[in-house]
Amino acid sequence: MHPKDLSIAEFTYELPAERIADYPVHPRDRSKLLVYKKGRTEQDIYAGISDHIPENALLIFNNTKVVEARLLFQKQTGGVIEIFCLEPHEQYKDISTALQQTGKVWWQCLVGGASKWKSGQVLQKKIAVEDREVELRATYIEKKADSFIIELSWLPAAKSFAEILHLAGAIPLPPYIKRKADTADNETYQTIYAKMEGSVAAPTAGLHFTENIFTQLRKKNIDTSYVTLHVGAGTFKPVKAEKMKDHEMHAEFIDVSIETISALASAVKDRTVIPVGTTSMRTIESLYWLGVKASRNEEINGVSQWEVYDHPVQDMPATDAIRFLLNWMEKNEMKQLITKTQIIIAPGYKFRIAKGLVTNFHQPQSTLLLLIAALIGSEWKNVYQYAMKNDFRFLSYGDGCLLMPLL
């Protein structure tokens, strides 16, 4: 069956509200860890994860950093307009460029209370910065199908938009966490290795990792490498279509260094590559398909939603695909590969690079659950049933699992 013909109703389970974690476990690595290997399921805590990963494996982490993407503006009448900054306007080549804009920037946003925002009305917000004041203004530019284009401008104009968000915004917790973000979330909703600003949601599989875990990994000669995929709000977008062919997957920016691609080129020969998080998984599998494009001298302009299914290729070894991509980057004197991926990984997909996955537990009827089913087949139901029976906590601040169906 082509993944387009999958019915999302087949990928559901009962998730009581009380099983959704509102707060993280402290310390991070005390979160529970479900370990699934070749049909066997057991449990541990994250502090012991190195005991379950093969020596000499390569773990791939997403080092994106969550930005304070929620901005609240109070109208003179007292009403509040919430602007949720999703991603930069298409005029900017990538998120980093947009975040470094000074004075003004255009952003694609969700707007809470949009019906109360009259066309032409400029919203204003005063921000106290040390011994001076910055005025932030929001101007309604255009209504899109499911978002708005908003111009955000500020005076004095010296600060970057990243700095403005840090001063004026709030961490955007997922919609299923029914509380307001507090100051602790500024730390707990970031991985300890978060570096590249641009996400509106955390790569939550990595929230459990601590320096102690990284020390234990090194003792087993387990290497780590990093990619960047800036997580968009689309990661929480419910699948409303009956068939997957009618669901549009969100496209997200990826940014991968030539050093990471070189590490992959070596690892895919004879080592176990395990991504930490579905975002890392989607990134490294996208790199394979970009390598296939490089082998054909095609334009490398990202990976679209269905192309890996609609344009089948003879099975090119992962070693060859990554080597083609590496050679293409070297030929074009590129140190970073920055593009977008819209890849949807669903049952029927054949994994080219990843041999397992570290991840949290995902929402029913979500594209993330489809990815899990692609990796471990119908066993996903047994894994989730085990987690439910053994009091695992679900979703972003919840517990997680290590899935290794072949190891």
C-alpha positions as CSV (number, residue, x, y, z in Angstrom):
1,M,0.0,0.0,0.0
2,H,1.2,3.5,-0.8
3,P,1.4,5.6,2.3
4,K,-0.9,8.1,0.6
5,D,-3.7,5.5,1.0
6,L,-3.2,5.0,4.8
7,S,-6.1,5.9,7.0
8,I,-5.1,7.9,10.0
9,A,-7.9,6.3,12.0
10,E,-5.7,3.1,12.2
11,F,-3.1,5.0,14.2
12,T,-4.8,5.9,17.3
13,Y,-5.0,4.9,21.0
14,E,-6.7,6.2,24.1
15,L,-4.7,8.9,25.8
16,P,-6.2,10.1,29.1
17,A,-5.5,13.7,29.9
18,E,-3.9,12.7,33.2
19,R,-1.2,10.8,31.4
20,I,0.1,13.9,29.6
21,A,3.0,15.3,31.5
22,D,2.6,19.0,32.4
23,Y,6.1,19.3,34.0
24,P,9.4,17.5,33.4
25,V,11.1,15.0,35.8
26,H,14.0,16.4,37.8
27,P,16.8,15.6,37.2
28,R,16.3,15.0,33.5
29,D,17.9,11.6,33.3
30,R,15.5,10.1,35.9
31,S,12.8,10.0,33.2
32,K,11.6,6.5,32.5
33,L,13.0,4.7,29.4
34,L,11.2,2.0,27.6
35,V,13.6,-0.2,25.6
36,Y,12.3,-2.2,22.6
37,K,14.6,-4.7,21.0
38,K,13.6,-7.4,18.5
39,G,10.1,-7.7,20.0
40,R,11.2,-7.6,23.6
41,T,10.2,-4.8,25.9
42,E,11.8,-3.7,29.1
43,Q,12.2,-0.5,31.1
44,D,15.0,1.5,32.7
45,I,15.7,5.2,33.2
46,Y,17.5,7.5,30.8
47,A,20.6,7.5,33.0
48,G,21.1,3.9,32.0
49,I,20.6,4.4,28.2
50,S,24.2,3.7,27.3
51,D,23.8,0.1,28.6
52,H,21.3,-0.5,25.8
53,I,23.1,1.1,22.8
54,P,25.8,-0.9,20.9
55,E,29.4,0.1,21.4
56,N,30.8,2.3,18.6
57,A,27.3,3.5,17.6
58,L,26.8,7.0,16.3
59,L,24.0,9.1,17.9
60,I,22.6,12.0,16.0
61,F,21.2,14.9,18.0
62,N,19.2,18.0,16.9
63,N,20.9,21.1,18.4
64,T,18.1,23.5,17.5
65,K,17.2,26.0,20.2
66,V,13.6,27.1,21.0
67,V,13.0,30.9,20.6
68,E,10.5,32.9,22.7
69,A,8.0,32.9,19.9
70,R,4.9,34.0,21.7
71,L,4.3,37.8,21.8
72,L,1.4,39.4,23.6
73,F,0.1,42.9,22.7
74,Q,-2.5,44.7,24.7
75,K,-4.9,46.9,22.7
76,Q,-5.9,50.3,24.1
77,T,-9.4,48.9,24.7
78,G,-7.8,46.2,27.0
79,G,-8.1,43.2,24.7
80,V,-5.0,41.0,24.2
81,I,-3.8,39.9,20.8
82,E,-1.3,37.0,20.8
83,I,1.2,36.6,18.0
84,F,2.9,33.3,17.6
85,C,5.9,33.6,15.3
86,L,6.0,30.4,13.2
87,E,8.7,31.0,10.6
88,P,10.2,33.8,8.6
89,H,8.7,35.2,5.5
90,E,10.0,33.6,2.3
91,Q,12.1,36.6,1.4
92,Y,14.8,35.3,3.9
93,K,17.0,32.5,2.8
94,D,16.9,30.8,6.3
95,I,15.9,31.3,9.9
96,S,19.2,32.5,11.1
97,T,19.2,35.3,8.5
98,A,15.7,36.4,9.6
99,L,16.6,36.3,13.3
100,Q,19.5,38.6,12.7
101,Q,17.4,41.3,11.0
102,T,17.5,44.7,12.8
103,G,14.8,47.3,12.8
104,K,12.1,45.2,11.2
105,V,11.3,41.8,10.0
106,W,8.4,40.0,8.2
107,W,7.2,36.7,9.9
108,Q,4.6,34.1,9.3
109,C,2.4,34.0,12.4
110,L,-0.6,32.6,14.1
111,V,-2.7,35.3,15.6
112,G,-4.9,34.7,18.7
113,G,-7.8,37.2,18.7
114,A,-7.3,38.1,15.0
115,S,-11.0,39.0,14.6
116,K,-10.4,41.9,17.1
117,W,-7.4,43.2,15.0
118,K,-8.7,45.6,12.5
119,S,-6.9,46.1,9.2
120,G,-4.5,49.0,9.4
121,Q,-4.4,48.9,13.2
122,V,-0.8,48.9,14.5
123,L,-0.2,47.1,17.8
124,Q,2.4,48.5,20.1
125,K,4.4,47.0,23.1
126,K,6.9,48.8,25.3
127,I,10.0,46.7,26.4
128,A,12.2,47.8,29.2
129,V,15.9,47.2,28.3
130,E,18.3,48.2,31.0
131,D,18.1,52.0,31.3
132,R,16.1,52.6,28.1
133,E,12.9,51.5,26.4
134,V,12.3,49.7,23.1
135,E,9.0,50.1,21.3
136,L,7.9,47.0,19.4
137,R,5.2,47.4,16.7
138,A,3.2,44.8,14.8
139,T,1.5,45.5,11.5
140,Y,-0.9,43.2,9.8
141,I,0.3,42.7,6.2
142,E,-1.5,39.7,4.7
143,K,-3.9,36.9,5.5
144,K,-2.8,33.4,4.3
145,A,-4.8,30.2,4.2
146,D,-3.9,29.2,7.8
147,S,-1.6,32.0,9.0
148,F,-0.8,35.7,8.8
149,I,2.1,37.7,7.5
150,I,3.0,40.2,10.1
151,E,5.6,43.0,10.0
152,L,7.4,43.4,13.4
153,S,9.4,46.6,13.8
154,W,11.2,48.2,16.7
155,L,13.0,51.4,17.7
156,P,15.8,51.9,18.5
157,A,16.6,49.5,15.7
158,A,20.0,48.3,16.8
159,K,18.9,45.0,18.4
160,S,18.4,41.8,16.3
161,F,15.0,40.1,16.1
162,A,16.4,37.2,18.1
163,E,17.2,39.7,20.9
164,I,13.8,41.3,20.7
165,L,12.1,37.9,21.1
166,H,14.3,37.1,24.1
167,L,13.3,40.3,25.7
168,A,9.6,40.4,24.8
169,G,8.5,36.9,24.1
170,A,7.6,33.7,26.0
171,I,8.6,30.1,25.4
172,P,5.8,28.4,23.4
173,L,4.8,25.3,25.3
174,P,2.8,22.8,23.2
175,P,-1.0,23.3,23.1
176,Y,-1.6,20.1,25.0
177,I,0.2,21.4,28.1
178,K,-2.7,23.3,29.7
179,R,-0.7,25.9,31.7
180,K,1.2,29.1,31.1
181,A,5.0,28.9,30.6
182,D,6.9,29.9,33.7
183,T,10.6,30.9,34.1
184,A,11.7,27.3,34.7
185,D,10.5,26.4,31.2
186,N,13.2,28.7,29.8
187,E,15.7,26.0,30.9
188,T,13.7,22.8,31.0
189,Y,12.2,23.2,27.6
190,Q,15.7,23.3,26.0
191,T,18.1,20.5,25.6
192,I,21.4,21.0,27.3
193,Y,23.1,21.1,23.9
194,A,20.7,23.6,22.3
195,K,22.7,26.0,20.1
196,M,21.0,27.1,16.9
197,E,18.1,29.5,17.5
198,G,15.0,29.0,15.4
199,S,12.5,26.4,16.7
200,V,9.1,27.0,18.1
201,A,9.0,23.6,19.7
202,A,11.7,21.6,21.4
203,P,13.2,18.4,20.0
204,T,11.8,16.7,23.1
205,A,13.6,13.3,22.8
206,G,16.8,15.2,23.8
207,L,15.4,16.8,26.9
208,H,16.3,13.8,28.9
209,F,20.0,13.9,28.2
210,T,22.5,15.1,30.7
211,E,26.3,15.5,30.9
212,N,26.3,12.3,33.0
213,I,24.7,10.4,30.0
214,F,27.2,11.9,27.6
215,T,30.1,10.8,29.8
216,Q,28.7,7.2,29.9
217,L,28.3,7.2,26.1
218,R,31.9,8.2,25.6
219,K,33.1,5.4,27.9
220,K,31.4,2.9,25.4
221,N,33.0,4.7,22.4
222,I,29.6,5.9,21.3
223,D,30.1,9.0,19.3
224,T,27.7,11.9,19.0
225,S,27.1,14.3,16.1
226,Y,24.7,17.1,15.5
227,V,22.2,18.3,12.9
228,T,19.9,21.2,13.0
229,L,16.2,21.0,12.1
230,H,14.2,24.0,13.3
231,V,10.9,22.5,14.6
232,G,7.8,24.3,13.4
233,A,4.4,24.4,14.9
234,G,3.3,21.9,12.2
235,T,4.8,19.2,14.4
236,F,1.6,19.5,16.5
237,K,-0.7,19.8,13.5
238,P,-3.4,17.1,13.8
239,V,-4.1,15.0,10.8
240,K,-7.6,16.0,9.9
241,A,-7.8,14.2,6.6
242,E,-9.2,10.7,6.5
243,K,-6.5,9.6,4.0
244,M,-2.9,10.7,4.3
245,K,-2.9,11.8,0.6
246,D,-5.0,14.8,1.7
247,H,-2.7,15.9,4.5
248,E,0.0,18.4,3.8
249,M,3.2,17.8,5.8
250,H,4.9,20.8,7.2
251,A,8.3,21.8,5.6
252,E,11.1,22.7,8.0
253,F,14.6,24.1,7.6
254,I,17.5,21.8,8.1
255,D,21.1,22.9,8.5
256,V,23.9,20.3,8.5
257,S,27.6,20.8,8.6
258,I,30.0,19.0,6.3
259,E,31.7,17.6,9.4
260,T,28.4,15.8,10.4
261,I,27.9,14.5,6.8
262,S,31.5,13.2,6.8
263,A,30.8,11.4,10.1
264,L,27.7,9.8,8.6
265,A,29.7,8.8,5.5
266,S,32.1,6.8,7.8
267,A,29.4,5.5,10.1
268,V,26.9,4.1,7.6
269,K,29.5,1.5,6.4
270,D,29.6,-0.6,9.5
271,R,28.3,1.3,12.6
272,T,24.9,1.6,14.1
273,V,23.4,5.1,13.5
274,I,20.6,6.1,15.9
275,P,18.9,9.5,15.7
276,V,17.7,11.1,18.9
277,G,14.3,12.4,18.1
278,T,12.0,12.2,15.0
279,T,13.4,15.5,13.8
280,S,16.9,14.0,13.7
281,M,15.5,10.9,12.0
282,R,13.8,13.0,9.3
283,T,17.0,15.0,8.8
284,I,19.4,12.1,8.3
285,E,16.9,10.2,6.1
286,S,16.5,13.4,4.0
287,L,20.3,13.6,3.6
288,Y,20.1,10.2,1.9
289,W,17.6,11.4,-0.7
290,L,19.6,14.6,-1.2
291,G,22.6,12.4,-2.0
292,V,20.5,10.5,-4.5
293,K,19.7,13.8,-6.2
294,A,23.4,14.7,-6.2
295,S,24.2,11.4,-7.9
296,R,21.8,12.3,-10.7
297,N,23.1,15.9,-10.9
298,E,19.6,17.1,-10.0
299,E,19.0,20.4,-8.3
300,I,19.3,20.0,-4.5
301,N,16.3,22.1,-3.4
302,G,15.1,20.1,-0.5
303,V,12.9,17.0,-0.1
304,S,9.2,17.2,-0.8
305,Q,6.5,15.2,1.0
306,W,5.9,12.2,-1.3
307,E,8.9,12.2,-3.7
308,V,10.7,9.3,-1.9
309,Y,7.7,7.1,-2.7
310,D,6.6,8.5,-6.1
311,H,10.1,8.3,-7.7
312,P,11.5,5.0,-6.6
313,V,15.1,4.3,-7.3
314,Q,17.2,1.2,-7.4
315,D,18.4,0.8,-3.8
316,M,21.5,2.9,-3.7
317,P,23.6,2.0,-0.7
318,A,23.6,4.7,2.0
319,T,27.4,4.8,1.7
320,D,27.1,5.9,-1.9
321,A,24.3,8.4,-1.4
322,I,26.1,10.2,1.5
323,R,29.4,10.1,-0.5
324,F,27.7,11.8,-3.5
325,L,26.3,14.4,-1.2
326,L,29.7,15.0,0.4
327,N,31.4,15.3,-3.0
328,W,28.7,17.7,-4.2
329,M,29.3,20.0,-1.1
330,E,33.1,19.8,-1.6
331,K,32.7,20.7,-5.3
332,N,30.5,23.7,-4.5
333,E,32.9,24.7,-1.6
334,M,30.0,24.4,1.0
335,K,30.7,24.0,4.7
336,Q,26.9,23.9,5.5
337,L,24.0,22.4,3.8
338,I,20.9,24.6,4.4
339,T,17.6,23.5,2.8
340,K,14.1,22.4,3.7
341,T,12.6,18.9,4.1
342,Q,8.9,18.0,3.9
343,I,9.6,14.2,4.0
344,I,6.8,12.2,5.6
345,I,8.0,8.8,7.0
346,A,5.1,6.4,7.2
347,P,4.5,2.7,7.0
348,G,5.9,1.6,3.6
349,Y,9.1,3.7,4.0
350,K,12.4,1.8,3.9
351,F,14.9,3.4,6.3
352,R,18.3,4.0,4.6
353,I,20.5,5.3,7.5
354,A,18.7,5.0,10.8
355,K,18.9,1.6,12.6
356,G,16.9,2.7,15.6
357,L,15.4,5.7,17.4
358,V,15.3,7.5,20.7
359,T,12.0,9.3,21.1
360,N,9.1,10.4,23.3
361,F,5.6,9.0,23.2
362,H,3.5,10.8,20.6
363,Q,-0.1,12.0,20.1
364,P,-2.7,9.7,18.6
365,Q,-3.3,10.1,14.9
366,S,-0.2,12.2,14.4
367,T,2.5,12.0,11.7
368,L,5.0,11.3,14.4
369,L,3.1,8.1,15.3
370,L,3.2,7.2,11.6
371,L,7.0,7.4,11.8
372,I,7.1,5.0,14.8
373,A,4.8,2.6,12.9
374,A,7.2,2.8,9.9
375,L,10.1,1.8,12.1
376,I,8.6,-1.0,14.2
377,G,5.4,-1.9,12.3
378,S,2.3,-2.9,14.2
379,E,4.4,-3.5,17.3
380,W,3.9,0.2,18.1
381,K,0.5,-0.8,19.6
382,N,2.2,-3.2,22.0
383,V,4.9,-0.7,22.9
384,Y,2.3,2.0,23.7
385,Q,0.1,-0.4,25.6
386,Y,3.1,-1.4,27.7
387,A,3.9,2.3,28.4
388,M,0.3,2.9,29.4
389,K,0.2,-0.1,31.7
390,N,3.5,0.8,33.4
391,D,2.7,4.4,34.2
392,F,4.9,6.1,31.6
393,R,4.3,9.8,31.2
394,F,3.4,10.9,27.6
395,L,4.2,13.7,25.1
396,S,6.8,16.5,25.3
397,Y,7.6,16.6,29.0
398,G,6.9,12.9,29.4
399,D,9.1,9.8,29.4
400,G,10.6,8.1,26.3
401,C,11.8,5.0,24.5
402,L,14.7,3.5,22.7
403,L,13.4,1.5,19.7
404,M,15.8,-0.9,18.0
405,P,13.8,-3.4,16.0
406,L,16.8,-5.1,14.3
407,L,19.4,-5.0,17.1
